Amino acid sequence: MAAPSLLNWRRVSSFTGPVPRARHGHRAVAIRELMIIFGGGNEGIADELHVYNTVTNQWFLPAVRGDIPPGCAAHGFVCDGTRILVFGGMVEYGRYSNELYELQASRWLWKKVKPHPPSSGLPPCPRLGHSFSLYGNKCYLFGGLANESEDSNNNVPRYLNDFYELELQHGSGVVGWSIPVTKGIVPSPRESHTAVIYCKRDSGSPKMYIFGGMCGARLDDLWQLDLETMSWSKPETKGTVPLPRSLHTASVIGNKMYIFGGWVPHKGENIETSPHDCEWRCTSSFSYLNLDTAEWTTLVSDSQEDKKNSRPRPRAGHCAVAIGTRLYFWSGRDGYKKALNSQVCCKDLWYLDTEKPPAPSQVQLIKATTNSFHVKWDEVPTVEGYLLQLNTDLPYQAASSDSSASPNMQGVRMDPHRQGSNSIIPNSISDIVNSVKSEHTAMKGTSVKNKPDLKASNDSNASLHSSLSANASNHNSCVVDMLRKNEDPHTSANIGVLSSCLDLRTVIPETSVSSTVSSAQTMVTQQTIKTESSSTNGAVVKDETSLTAFSTKAEVDETCALPATKISRVEAHAATMPFSKETPSNPVAMVKAGERQWCDVGIFKNNTALVSQFYLLPKGKQSISKIGNADAPDYSLLKKQDLVPGTGYRFRVAAINGCGIGPFSKISEFKTCIPGFPGAPSAVRISKNVEGIHLSWEPPTSPSGNILEYSAYLAIRTAQIQDNPSQLVFMRIYCGLKTSCIVTAGQLANAHIDYTSRPAIVFRISAKNEKGYGPATQVRWLQDI
């Protein structure tokens, strides 16, 4: 975690959609990238459900239906997968509630649920300010504030320290309440405290931690409940304990419990001598407890003043949500005494990255040309950009002020002013990190299930269309038949290439769908397969057996990159050559990536990049990438070098957030195309057939001459794949001039099910011209397993 002075708060200042009115006493949970907010009060109790998409910076009001609960405040609010449970709180007219509601967020459907009462004892009484925590299939309710008076206008407060367990049914519904028998001293009664549950990785039992709260005075005690032994204890902690507080938030990220805000004693007050009489105020102090070492660390103290509005102002009754390693804070009341002692609610939304982002996946190839790559990597949640670097064996050199110092190579053009189409060229780091997520558009494909019976005879209308982009990469270029007896042992026929597959459901295809269908038809009978061509290679065996029935749907295509770190030099070289009889049998050894300096391609907001150039290192510099609290490189002052045909480039990528640059990904290696080879087939379709399935495609958009034949391949089960699931082994199922073939039931029975993302059967199709085979298009056919 960054030191206190290095905390990099971000205020979200640009968003769209209906922003909820400011409030306090509301609650929030996260479902993936969504922050879901319910309840709270400010001039009346709010009853709407608000959703904020942290990727698109969009607020929206889902159209909820069913048993919609009344608005409530200071309630329990937990999330189990895509269902949310709401318990208790203050409802209209100041009444307290003990009702339980369930929301199925996948359908925005509310349902009032009635759990069975405990076998001995009464169910929980109406209350507010309690804690309600989820672990496994159980929710744990502790404490809160009840009203002893039956008249809601005559409040007789009673602080609670009762403890209940609520067992949930799988998916939907609840079983009932129980009252666990606990050991040890029970925490004192309280309300507006926090409770989190944490289980140490790989060892230990889950433990619930209760901190602070209100019982006539604010509290600063920490309690621990072992959920296996049901034993209460007070852990001995190190470090500076946060001030006594209530209406604060507690969030767990990793092994840390982050405490923010709340009501605390006023500066200079001695809470030990006059806890009930001292003045209280809101705070913006921020601390965390390491739950493994029981040590407190202060990140923002109460004495630190914020004169630049660089972090959230003091508040209480706000909400906090952890999404990945990022904490979001929204609204709450500021506690300052305005006219007639009224509270003013904050309207701001803030977030804080608590640690550097993890390493992204390997860079993966979508499309290659003679002088560019279109690449992608898996999206990392809650990041502000990505630093992409490359490394090559070409004899480039550091740039200097003398333009004549640039390498004199054919096809290399130096242009310090030319900008990449998708890179951000910042003059300072603020150009990067101050960019809000509204500029980060999620590119998602639609997946529609279609479950064909392969034994059916009349399903030709269930063709599954695909949209592919041509990929002219010639590395990894061809899958060949092992049964050819006269092949050179060094050709790609005998090289099993480790494929790193990319799910392109999040990538917009290069070309349009090959045929137009209505959206209604798409929903009912068809699945658009958004595919990108891939550079592929694999050894082939021949093994055909009988078919077992598949329940299937078509899926977005994935492309395959060649992970250079997993292939020997000889394998990598041979795999990157287009297959032909002229393939050299003694490939030249390649220079190790570590022996070359890494050069920046640029900083990108999204997880795709079109790479045609890279920045040259300044003379005498080992790296030009400095992100975080140091200045970002001024790319506008640096010279660029173009990519050249037939050349291998190694790539790595790192994610950037408010804490700086995270670790780099594993290295991937791609080769720019050699002119003259055909592009990849496009517009692949898969449809049911009485014999199995019908596989069809369109010719390459850039054939570079006459197409002599096509080959189609199926990934099959082998012992080799069982030992190494990432190494696909392919069987050729078709070779000929036609742009379609039948994949029989017997062939499908032997298909390998690829689990690199969602379960799928993998096909590859490539074209051959006078020069040889070009790159293969890969298609993943989703299986309902």
N, C-alpha and C positions, 0 to 999 in steps of 0.2 A: 504494500500500500504506500502511496506517496506520503511524504512528510506533510505536516499540517500546512506549511507555507506553500506547498506545491499542489494543493487540491485545485482541480480545474473544473469548477462548476459551470454549467451551461444553462442559460435560460432559453426556453423554446419561445421564439418571438414570431414565428411564422407558421400558421396552421390554417386549416380550412374546416368547414362544417359547423354545425351548431354547438358552440362552446357552452358547457353547463354553467349556470350561475355559481358564483363563489359561495362557499359553505364551510361548515365545520361539523364534526361528528359523522362524516361519511366514511365509507370503507371501500377498499379497492383490492382486486386480485389480478393476476396476469394469466392469460392463456396464450402461450407463444408470444407473439409480438404485440398482442392486444392488452391494453389496460382497461379493466371493466370497473366502473364506479357506480355505487348504488347508495341512495339515502343521503343523510345529513340534513342540516337545517340552517336557514338564514332567512328570517321573515317567513317562517312556515317550513314544514318538513317536506323535503323533496321526495318525490315518488318515481322519478324517471330513472331508467337505466342508461347510462352514458358509456360509450366505448371510444377509446383513443387508440389509433393505430400508430405505434411508435416508429414504423418504417416510412409511412406515407405522410405522417403529421396531419392526420385527418381525424376529426371528431365526427361521430355519427350516433344517431338514436335508432337502435334496432327496433323493428316492429314486433314487440313481444305480444304473447297471447297466453291463454290459459288462466290459471288462478293467480292473477297478478296481485302481489302483496301490496298492502298500503305502504306509504312512505314511512321510513323509520330512521332513527339516528342512534348512534352509540350501540350498534347491533353487532352480532357475530356474523362473519362473512368469510367463507373458506371455499377453495376451489379444488375439486378432485377430477383431474382430466379436463373434460369439457362440461362438467356439471358444477354448479355453484349452490351452496347451501347458505341460507340466511336464518339466523335464530335471534329472537328477542329484539330488544331495543325499545326506544321511546317512539310511540306512534301518535296519531292525532289526539288533540285535547290533553296532552301530557300523560296519557296512559302508558303503562309499561306492558310489554308483550312477552309471552313465552311460546309464540307460534313458530313453526318451522316450515320453510318454503324451499323448494328445489327448482333451479333453473337449468334446463338443458340448453346450453349455449349454442349447440350445433343447430338447434331449431328455434331458439329463443322462446322456448315453451316453459311457462311457470306451472308448478304443481304444488298444492298444499299437501304436506305429508303429516301423518299422525303416528309417531313412533309409539310402541308399546311402553307403558310405564315400567319402572323398575320392579323386580320381583319382590323387593322389600323396600319400603319407603315411598315417598312422593316424587313425582316428576319435578323438574326445575320450576321454580316459581317465576312469575314475570319479573324482568330485570333489564337494566341497561349497564353499559360500561364493563361488561364481563369480557373474558377472553375465550376464544373459540378456535381451537387449533386442530389441524388434521395430520394424522400419520397413519399410513396404510389404509385400512378400511374402517378407521375409528376417528371420531371427533372427540376432543376433550374440552369440557366446559369448566371454567373456574371463576368463582367470585362474581362481583358485580354489585349493583345497588338496587335494592328492592324498596317498595313503598309500603310501610306498615298500615297506612290508612287506606280504607276502601274508597275514599273520596280523592280523586286524582287532583283536585284543586287544593287539597290539604296534605301536603307531602310530609310524611314522617319517614325519613331515610333510615334504612337498615343496610349496613355493609355486610357482604356475604363472603364466606370462604369455603362454600360447599364445592364438591368436585363430582362431576358426572362424566360418564363415558357413553357415547352414542355410536352404536354399530350400524354401518351402512351396508346395503345390499349392493351387489356388483352392478355397475352401470346406472341404476336408478332405484330410488326408494331406500328406506331405512328399516332396520329391524326393531331397535328400541333402545331405551335408556337403561343404564345400570349404574349402581353406585359402588365403585371399587373400594375395597378395604385397603387403606394405606397404612404405612408404618412411619414412625418418626413424628417430629413436630410439624404441624400443618402451618402454612403461612397465615399471617394475620388477615382478617377480613379487609377487603379493598375493592375499589373500582377504578376504571380508567388506567389500569396497568397494561403491561404487554406480556405476551407469552409466545415463545417460539419453541420448535422441536428440532433437535439436531442429533444425528447419529454419526459417530466417528467412523471415517472411511475404513472398511475392511475389518473393523473390530468394534467391540463395545455394543451396548444396548442403547436404544433411543432414549433421549432425556428431554424433558420439558423444562425450560428456563423461564421463570417469572421475574420481572423486574419492575420496581417502582409501583406507582399507583397512588390512590387517595383514600385516606380513612380519617377524615377530619383534618389531617395534615398530609403533605406529600411525603412519599417514602423513597428510600434509595437502596432497599435491600434486594438481594438476589437469592432466589430459591431454585432448587433443582429437584425434579421428580424423575426417578428411574422408572420408565414405563413397563419394564419387565418385572422388577421386584416391587413396584409401587411403593418405593421408599423415598420420603422427603428428606432433603438435607440443605444446608447453607454452605455453598462452596467458599473456601478461602481464596480470595483473589489478590492479585498484585496490581500495582499501578494505581492511578488516580480514579476513584469511583466517581461517576457523574453525579451532579447535584441531585437531591431528591426532586422527583418530578411526577407529573401525571399528564395524560392526554398527549404523550409522546408517541413515537413509532419505533418499532424494533423489526429489523429485517435481517435474514440470514443469507449471506453469500459466501460460499465455501465454508470455512470453519470460523467465520466471524459473524457476530451479532452487532449490527450497526444501530445505534440509538441516536435519534435526531429530534430536537425541538421539545415542546411541552411547556408546562407551567413549572417554574423553579422559584426558590426564594429570592427576594430582591437583594441586590448587592449590599453587603454590609450587615445583613440581618443575621442574628445568631439563632438558628433554627433549633438548637438544642435547648436553649433557655425559654424560647417562646414560640413553639412550633405552630400554635393555633392562632397567634395574634400577628405574626409577621406578614408583611406585604408580599404578594407574589406577582410574577411577571412572566411573559413568554420569553423563550430563549431560541437561539439558533445554534446552540452548542451541538457538537457532533463527536461521538466517541464510538469505539468498538471494543467488544470483548472477544478475545481469542478463546473459543470454546474448548480447544484442546489444552491450552496452557493456563486458562483462567486468569489472563492478564488483560487489564484495561489499558487502552491507548487513547489519548485525547487528540483528536484531529482538529477541532475548532473549539477553543475554550470560551467560557462566558465572558472573559475579559477582553477578547479580541473584537475590536470594533471594525465594522465594515463601512468605510466611507465611500467606496466606489461602487456599491451595489453589485459586487462581484459574486455574491452568494445569496441564498434565500434569506429574507429578513426573519426575525423571530416570529414564531407561530406555535399554535397548539391546536389539537383537534384536526390536523391535516391527515393526508393519507400518504403512504409510501409503498412502492411496488418494486420488486427486484425482477429485472428482465435480463437474463444472462448475468454479466458482472456489472450491470449498470443499475443504479438506483434512481427512481423517479419520485418526485414529491409534488403534490398538487394541493393548492388552496389551504384551508385552515383559517383560524382567526388570529389576529396579530396581538391582541391583548392590551393594546394601548387604550387609555381611557379617553374617549372622545366625549362629545356632548351627551349628557345624561348617562354616563357610564356605558354607553353602547359599545359593542365589539365591532370591529371592522374586519371583514373577511378578505383574505388575500386572493387575488385572481390569477396568480402566476403559476407556471409549470416549469420545474427545474429537473435537471438530471445530473448525475455524477458518476463517472467511471471509477470503479474501485480498484481496478488493476489493469495492466496491459492486456490486450486481447490475445486469445490463443492463436497458434499458427493456423493459417488456412489450409485447405487441401492442396495437393499438388496442382500446379497450373496444367490445364488440360486443353487440348486442341479442338477447336471447332472447324477451322478452315485454314488452309495454307495456300499461298500463291508463290510465284517465283521470288517475290520481294516483300512479303508480308505474312503475318500470322493473325488470325482472329482466335483469341484464347479466352478461357474462362476458368474460374475456380469457384469452389463452393462458398456461398455467402456466409460471413461470420456475423452473428447477431450484434446489434448495437455498436457498430463501428462507424467512423466518420470518413473513412477512405482506405485505400490500399496502395502500398508501395510495390511496384513491379520492377524487378531487376533482371538483367540478362548477362550472359557471359559467353564468349565465343572463342574459338581457336584462331580466328582471323588476326593478322598482325596489326591490329589497330593500336594507336598510341595515345598518350595523354594529350589533350588539347592545350595549346598555348596561344598567346596573343598574336603570334605569327601564323597567318592562315596557311602559309606554305608548309607548316609542320604537320598538316593532316596527311594521312596515308594516301599514296597515289595508287589507287586501285580502280580497275574498270568497274563501272556500275556503282561506285561509291560517290555520293554527292554530299558535300558539307553545306548546311544551310542553317545558320543560327536563328533564323526568324520563323522558320516553318513550324507550325504547331500540329501536334497529334489531334485526331478528331475527338477523342474522348478523354484525354488527359487534362488534369487541372494544372495550369502553369502558374503557381503562386509566386508572389513577391515576398510573402512572409507566411509564417505558419498560421496566422489568423485567417488567411484566405482559405485555409483547409478546414481547420477545426471549428471555425465559426459558422460553417455551412450547416444549416439545419437539415433534418432528414426529409423535409418535404421535397427536396431536390433528388431524393433517392427513390426512384420509382421501382416498385417490385414488379418483376416481369414473370407472371405466372401463367402456365398453361392450364387448360381445363381437362380434367380426367373423368371420363364417363365409363362406367362399368358396362360391359357387354359379355354375357356368359353364354357362348355358343356351345352346342352339343356337336362334337366333331363327327358323330355318327349320323347327324341329320343330313337330309339330302337337298333341301330347298332353301338355302340361306345365302344366295348370291347377293341379295340386297344388303347384307351386313358387311359390305366391304369397308375396310378401315383405312382412311386416307392418311397420307403422310406428306409433310412438307419438308423437303431436304434442301440444304444448301450444298453447292458443289464444293468439294475440298480437293484441291490439286496437290496436296502434300504427297511427296514421293517417298518419304521415309516410311518404313513399316508398310510397304506398299502393296503387298500381294500375299494371298494365302494360296498355297499350292498343295498338290496331291502327293502324299508320301509314296504312292504306288508308282510314281514315275521312277523307273529304275536308273535312268541315265543322268540324274541331276547331280550337279557338282555338290560335294558335301558342305561347301561353304555358302551355298545359296540359302535364301530364307526358308526353303522347304524344311530344313532341319533345325530351325531356331524357334523355340517356344517363347513367344514374347509375353512379358507380364503386362497386362492391359490395365490401365487405371481409368475406369469408366466415369463419365460425366452425365448426370441427369439433366437433360435439356428442357425439362418442364419449366424452368425459370429463364429460358433464353428465347428471344424472339427469332424465328427462323429467317434465313436470308431470302428465301423465295416464298411465294404464296402457295396455298393449297392447290393441288393440281386440278381439282374439279370443285365446282361450287355446289354446296348443299345448304338447305335452310337450317336455321338454328334448331327448329323443332325436330328435323330429321337427325341432326347431330345428337341431340339429347336422347333420342329413342333408339336409333340403330347404328350410329357411327361414332367413331372416336378419331379426332384429328391427331395424327401422329406427327408432332413437330420434331423433325429430325434434322440433324446436321451430319454431313459426311465426316468420316473419320479415317485416320491413318491406321491401318490394322495389319496384323500379321499373326499367324499361328500355325503350328504344326498340325497335320491332319491325319486322322486314323479312319479306318473304314469299319463300321460296326452298325448293323441295322437289325432291330428286333421288332416285336409286335407293339402295338399302341395300347396305352391305357388312356382313358378319357381325361381330357383337360377341361377345367373351367377357366375360361380365359377372357382377357380383354386386351385391346391394343394399348400401347403406351408410347409416350414420347421417346424418341430415339436418344441414344447416348453416343457420344464420341469417345474415342479411345486415344489416350496419349501414351507415349513411350517413356516410362519412368527410368531415366538414365541411371539412377542410383541403384537399380536392381538388375542391371544387365552388364555382362562383361563387355570390355571394349570391342572384342571381335563380334559379339552378338549385336551390339548396338550399331556397329558400322554396317554389318550385313543387312540388318533389319531396316536401316534407313535407305537402302538402295532399291530402286525399282527393279523388279525381277526381270532378268533377261539372261540369255546365255553368255552375255559379256560381263556378268557380275564378277569382279575380281575374286580369286580364291585366296588371296593373301592381303586382306585389307590393312590399310595403314593404321597404326595405333593412334588413338586419339589422345589429346592432351587432357589431363585431369582438370576438372572444373576448379579445384582449389588452387591451381597454378596460375589462374587468370583472375584479374580484378573484376568485381561486379559493377556494372554500370546501370544507372537508373534509366528505366523506360519512361517513368512518370508516376504521378500520384493520381489515382482514379477513384471516383466516387462509387461507381458500380463495380460489380464483380466480373466485368468483361472488359476486354481491351483489344483494339486493333493496333498491331505493332508493325510499323514500317521503318522506324528509326529508334535510336537510343542516344542518350547524352554521353559525351566523352568526359572522362575524368579531367578535372583541372590538373595542370602540371604539378607534380609533387604531391598530389592528394591520393589517399587510399580509398576515400569514400566521399561522396557529395551529399549523402542522405543524413540529415540531422533534423529529427522531428521531436516535438515535445516541448520542452522548455527552452531549447536552443532554436536558433533561426532555421527556417526551412531553406533549402537551396533555391536560389533565384535562377530558375531554368532558362529565363529569357536571355541570360548572359552566357549560356553554355552552347557549345557547338554540338551538332548532331552528326551521327553517321548512319547511312542507309543500310538496310539489310540487303544481302546479295544472294543470287540464286545458288541452289545446290550447296548450301552451307548449314552446318549444324549450330544450333543455339541452345543454351541451357537457360532455364527460367526458374525463378523463385519469387514468392510474393509474401508480403507481411501485411497484417491489418494495423490500422492506426485508430486510436481513440484519444480521449482526453489525457490519458496517462502516457502517451507516446506510442512508439512502434513496438509491436509485439514480435515474437520470434518468427523467423522465416519458415516457409513451407519446405517440404522435401523438394529436391531438384527434379525438374522434368526436362526432357530434351526433344527438340523438334528440328526438322530440316526443311529449309525452303525448297520449293519445287525446282526440278530440272525441266526446262521447256521441252515440249513435244509429247509428253505422256497424257493420256486421257484423264479427264476429271472423273469425279465419282458419279455413279448413277443417282437419279433423283426421283422424287414423287413415288416412294414405295407404298404399295397397298397390300394389305393382308385381308383376305376374306375366307369364310368357311367354304368347304368343298366336300362332296361326298367321299372323296378319297383321303381327305385330310384338310389342308388349307391351300389356297391359291396365292402365290407370291408374285407380284408384278412391280415393274419400275419403268421409269423413263430414261432415255439415253442421257449421257453426260451433257451438260450445257456447253462444255468446251471439250469436244472429242479429240482435237488436235490430229485430225486425219480420219480414216475409216476405222470403225469399230469392227474388229475381227471376231470377237466372241465376248460373252459374259460368263462369269462364274458366280454361283451363289453357294454359301456355306452355312452350316448349322453348328453351333457350339454343342458338343456332346459330352456325356458323362465318361470320365475315365478315372483311374486310380490317381493319375497325376493331378487332376483337378481337386480330388478329395484331399490330397496332401497340401495343395496350394490353390485355394479357391480363386485367387486373383489371376491364375494362369489359365486362360481359356484354350481349349483344344477344339479345332474345327474339322468337320467332315464336309467335303464338297458334295452338294446335292444336285447341282446342275452345272452344265457347261454347254453353251450353244449360242446361236445368234438371236434367238427369241428374247423378248424382254419380259418373260414371265415363265413360271414353272409351278409344278405341283409338288408340295411337300407332303409325302405320304404319311399315313397313320403309323406305319412301322418306323419311319425315320423320326417322327415326333416322339415316339415312345422312348427313344434313346437320347432325347435332348437334355442338355444340362440346364438346370434352373439356376440362374445367376442371382445372387443375393447382395450384390454390391450396393443396391439401393432397395427397390421393391422387387419381389420375385418376378423373374422374366426369362423367356426363351430368347436367345440372341441369334440374329441372322446377320450375315455380311454379304454384300454384293459388290463386285468390281468389274470394270470394263478393260478390254485389251485392244490396243491398236498396233501399228507396225513396230513401235518402239518397245512395247510390252504392256504389262498391267499397270494401271493407275491405282490411286487409293480406293479403299473399299468404303462403302456406306454401311454403317451399322444401325440396326433397328432392334429395339427391345420390345418384346410382346409380353405384356403384363399377365401374370397368372394369379388367380384367386386361390391362394393356398392357405 
